[in-house]
């Protein structure tokens, strides 16, 4: 893991995915590439997908604003199902 200049961190790991999940990620990358009018890698598609489905960090909310309650597992239900081991 290492820190990025924008204040976030990057963690590298290896996942074993079935080809069906890789194909879904390819479709997501194609959709993003069409939307952004530029090539998009599978890594970028995964990152975009994870960012678009997670609730905002509670530390990033303005002072005095209450965090939104999240039902356990709610953010995970919209992600594609991935089987296998990590």
C-alpha angles and dihedrals in degrees: 000000000000137000121253125216092247091064097260129109131233122218122190121208140154122241129186109220132181114245091249090064092046088052090052090051089050090053090050090050090050092050091049092046090054092047095045095038092229139083115283125199124222088247090056092047091052092047092048092048093050093046093049094052103044124087116247115271112267092227090060095061119105116260113279095022115120119230116251111252112244124206110230109264094011095120092049097054093074094053121091113266110256120196128193132053130305 
